[in-house]
Amino acid sequence: MSWQEPCDPLPKNILARIVNFNASHITADPYWVAARATWYGAPTGAGPYDNGGACGFKNVNLPPFSAMTSCGNQPLFKDGKGCGSCYQIRCVNHPACSGNPETVMITDMNYYPVAKYHFDLSGTAFGAMAQPGRNNELRHAGIIDIQFRRVPCIYPGQTVTFHIEHGSNPNYLAVLVEFEDGDGDVVQVDIMEANSGWWTPMRESWGSIWRMDSKRRLQGPFSLRITNESGERLVAYQVIPANWAPNTYYRSNIQYEAFGSAAGQAIGFGSAVGLVISSAAGLHTVSYAVGGVLCL
């Protein structure tokens, strides 16, 4: 079966599960993991009042984040290497729960010991799990049971982008990496100076910010090589020009394939049923997979 051929209809037993769905008492699903959720910041905000967070992302109240953000505890934040990863969440065991999956991105950290997996959500993301008109009721619960699963990040029309951080100078370069499809995270960044011919590992500064310290002037333009959790590497050749400036975004022409990622494998991509693909840009497309073929 090719990507262009039509998919068979969903099996009747799967359709029955959807039709007879009860949000307050969801049965066990091998693709979903139990967790606890809290929220912080303004009730309809993006979490941090500066619209940032421990990952270093900026303006998370705006698209493509759109305030659908979350702190993660250690298994989710991963000391910064979980920054940018995407998860579907749905609330359970509360009468205001809609049961509909919502997609959030890890942009911040909260290591307070609430549960093995703890999502400290923005007020917007927490309320999004409620039935229409019951957002405040759900937020008033404060802490709730949820289920989650890893999903590929998708940024339609967006490529991997690099932001030169404030404080960067000829001997110190700090770079924020963002908007990676698929895993959404970065576990290593390497830099190549102009005409050097070799790669030098950058150090993780904090969150999704990587830095290069040098006792001499760094020579641009710079090429950057990023590695995601799946071990896939992409190279943005000379993406940072020689006349770079701090507080500036530089967009590359590279992007990961969303469905070849660890995130895609984590939700059972290629299995008979159970795949839900979500976009970090706010597009939520319910779909399923048959023999590795995506059925929209």
C-alpha positions in Angstrom: 0.0 0.0 0.0 1.5 3.4 -0.9 1.0 6.7 0.7 -1.3 7.7 -2.2 -3.7 4.8 -2.0 -6.9 5.0 0.1 -6.8 3.4 3.5 -9.3 0.8 4.7 -11.9 2.0 7.1 -11.3 1.7 10.8 -12.2 -1.6 12.3 -15.7 -1.7 13.9 -14.4 -2.4 17.3 -12.2 0.7 17.2 -15.1 2.8 16.0 -17.2 1.4 18.8 -14.6 2.5 21.3 -14.7 6.0 19.9 -18.5 6.2 19.9 -18.9 4.8 23.4 -16.1 6.9 24.8 -16.4 7.9 28.5 -13.9 10.6 29.4 -14.2 10.1 33.2 -13.4 6.4 33.1 -10.9 5.7 30.3 -9.8 2.1 30.2 -6.2 1.0 30.0 -4.5 1.7 26.7 -1.0 0.4 26.0 -0.1 3.7 24.3 -1.0 5.9 27.3 0.9 6.3 30.5 -0.5 7.5 33.8 0.7 10.9 35.2 -0.4 13.8 37.4 -1.0 17.4 36.2 -0.9 20.8 37.9 -0.8 24.2 36.4 0.9 27.6 37.1 0.9 31.2 35.9 -2.2 33.0 34.7 -5.4 30.9 34.1 -5.3 31.6 30.4 -1.5 32.2 30.2 1.5 30.3 28.9 3.0 29.5 32.3 5.9 31.8 33.0 4.9 35.4 33.3 7.8 36.3 31.0 6.5 33.8 28.4 9.8 32.0 28.6 10.9 29.0 30.7 13.9 26.9 31.6 14.3 25.7 28.0 15.1 29.1 26.8 12.3 29.4 24.3 10.8 32.8 23.9 7.3 34.1 23.4 5.7 30.8 24.2 2.4 32.6 24.4 2.5 33.0 20.6 2.4 30.5 17.7 3.7 27.9 17.2 3.7 27.3 21.0 0.3 29.1 21.4 0.6 28.7 25.2 0.1 24.9 25.0 3.2 24.4 27.1 4.3 22.5 30.2 7.0 22.0 32.8 8.3 18.5 33.0 9.8 16.7 35.9 13.1 14.8 35.5 11.8 11.9 33.2 10.3 14.6 30.9 12.6 17.6 31.1 15.7 15.3 31.2 18.0 18.1 32.5 17.1 20.1 29.4 17.4 17.4 26.7 13.7 16.9 26.8 13.1 20.6 25.8 10.9 20.8 22.8 9.5 17.3 23.0 5.8 17.0 22.3 3.2 15.0 24.3 -0.5 14.3 24.0 -2.3 14.6 27.3 -5.9 13.8 28.3 -7.4 14.2 31.8 -9.3 11.4 33.5 -11.3 10.8 36.7 -12.8 14.3 36.9 -16.3 15.2 35.8 -15.1 18.2 33.9 -12.7 16.2 31.7 -13.4 16.1 28.0 -11.2 13.1 27.4 -10.0 14.7 24.2 -6.2 14.6 23.7 -4.4 17.9 23.6 -0.8 18.4 22.5 1.7 20.2 24.7 5.4 20.9 24.5 8.0 20.8 27.2 9.3 24.3 27.6 10.1 24.5 31.4 10.9 22.4 34.4 9.4 21.5 37.8 11.1 18.8 39.8 8.7 19.0 42.7 7.9 15.3 43.6 4.2 15.1 42.6 4.3 11.8 40.7 6.6 9.6 38.6 5.5 11.7 35.6 4.4 15.2 36.4 3.2 17.8 33.9 3.0 21.3 35.4 1.0 22.9 32.6 0.2 26.4 31.6 -3.2 27.5 32.6 -4.2 27.4 28.9 -3.1 23.8 28.4 -4.7 22.7 31.7 -8.0 24.3 30.8 -7.9 22.8 27.3 -8.5 19.4 28.7 -12.0 20.4 30.0 -15.4 20.1 28.4 -16.6 23.3 26.8 -17.4 25.9 29.4 -15.9 23.9 32.2 -12.3 25.2 31.9 -12.3 27.1 35.2 -14.0 24.2 37.0 -11.1 21.9 35.9 -8.5 24.5 36.9 -10.0 24.8 40.3 -9.2 21.1 40.9 -5.6 22.1 41.1 -4.1 18.7 40.6 -5.6 15.9 38.5 -5.0 12.5 37.0 -4.0 12.5 33.3 -2.7 10.1 30.7 0.0 11.0 28.2 2.0 9.7 25.3 4.9 11.0 23.3 4.0 12.2 19.8 6.0 13.7 16.9 6.3 17.4 16.8 5.1 19.0 13.6 5.7 22.6 12.6 4.0 23.1 9.2 6.1 25.3 6.9 8.8 25.9 9.6 12.4 24.9 9.5 14.9 24.5 12.3 15.8 27.9 13.6 18.7 29.2 15.6 18.7 32.3 17.9 22.0 33.9 18.9 21.5 34.7 22.6 22.1 37.9 24.4 25.7 38.2 25.7 27.3 36.4 22.7 30.5 38.0 21.6 33.5 37.1 19.3 34.8 34.7 22.0 31.5 33.3 23.2 28.6 32.0 21.1 25.3 30.9 22.7 22.7 29.4 20.4 19.1 28.5 21.0 17.8 25.6 18.8 14.1 25.3 18.2 11.3 24.1 15.9 12.6 20.6 15.2 10.0 18.2 13.7 9.8 14.6 15.0 11.5 14.2 18.3 11.4 18.0 18.9 14.5 17.8 21.1 18.2 18.2 20.6 20.8 16.1 22.5 24.0 17.5 20.8 25.1 20.5 18.8 28.4 20.8 17.0 29.9 23.8 15.3 32.2 24.3 12.3 34.0 27.6 11.9 34.7 29.1 8.5 37.0 26.9 6.4 38.1 24.9 9.4 36.9 21.5 8.0 36.2 20.0 11.4 33.4 19.8 13.9 33.7 21.0 17.5 31.1 19.9 20.1 29.2 22.7 21.8 28.3 22.5 25.5 24.8 22.5 26.7 24.4 25.8 28.6 20.9 25.3 29.8 17.6 24.0 28.3 17.9 24.1 24.5 20.7 26.7 24.5 24.2 25.5 23.5 27.4 27.5 23.8 30.9 27.7 22.4 33.7 29.3 24.6 37.0 30.2 23.0 40.2 31.9 24.0 40.4 33.3 20.5 38.0 35.0 18.2 35.6 32.6 16.6 35.6 32.8 12.8 32.2 32.9 11.0 30.2 32.0 9.1 29.3 29.0 11.2 27.8 25.7 10.3 25.8 23.9 12.9 25.2 20.1 13.2 22.3 19.0 15.4 21.5 15.5 16.7 18.1 14.5 18.0 17.2 11.8 20.5 16.8 9.2 17.7 20.5 9.9 16.8 19.6 11.6 13.5 21.9 14.4 12.4 21.2 17.4 10.3 23.7 20.0 9.1 22.9 23.6 8.5 25.8 24.8 6.5 26.9 28.4 7.2 23.6 29.2 8.8 25.2 31.8 11.0 26.8 34.5 8.9 30.1 36.1 9.6 28.4 39.4 10.5 26.1 37.7 13.0 24.5 39.8 15.8 23.2 38.9 19.3 19.4 38.6 19.8 18.9 37.6 16.2 17.1 34.6 14.6 18.7 32.7 11.8 16.4 30.3 9.9 18.0 27.2 8.3 16.8 25.2 5.3 16.8 21.9 7.2 14.1 19.9 9.0 13.6 16.5 10.4 11.2 13.9 9.1 8.4 13.8 11.7 7.5 10.1 11.4 10.9 8.5 11.5 11.6 9.7 15.0 11.7 8.1 18.4 8.5 10.0 19.1 6.8 8.3 16.2 8.0 4.9 17.5 6.9 5.7 21.0 3.2 5.9 20.1 3.2 2.7 18.0 3.6 4.1 14.5 3.4 1.2 12.1 1.1 -0.8 14.4 -2.4 -1.8 13.6 -4.2 1.0 15.5 -3.8 3.7 18.0 -1.8 6.5 16.3 -2.8 10.1 16.8 -0.7 12.7 15.1 -0.7 16.2 16.5 0.8 19.4 15.5 2.6 21.8 17.9 1.1 24.6 15.7 -2.4 23.8 17.0 -3.6 21.4 14.3 -5.0 18.1 15.7 -5.6 15.4 13.1 -7.0 12.2 14.3 -5.6 9.3 12.2 -4.5 5.8 12.4 -1.9 3.5 10.9 -2.2 0.3 8.9 1.0 -1.6 8.2 3.0 1.6 8.5 0.8 3.6 6.2 -0.6 6.8 7.5 -4.4 7.1 7.1 -5.8 10.6 7.5 
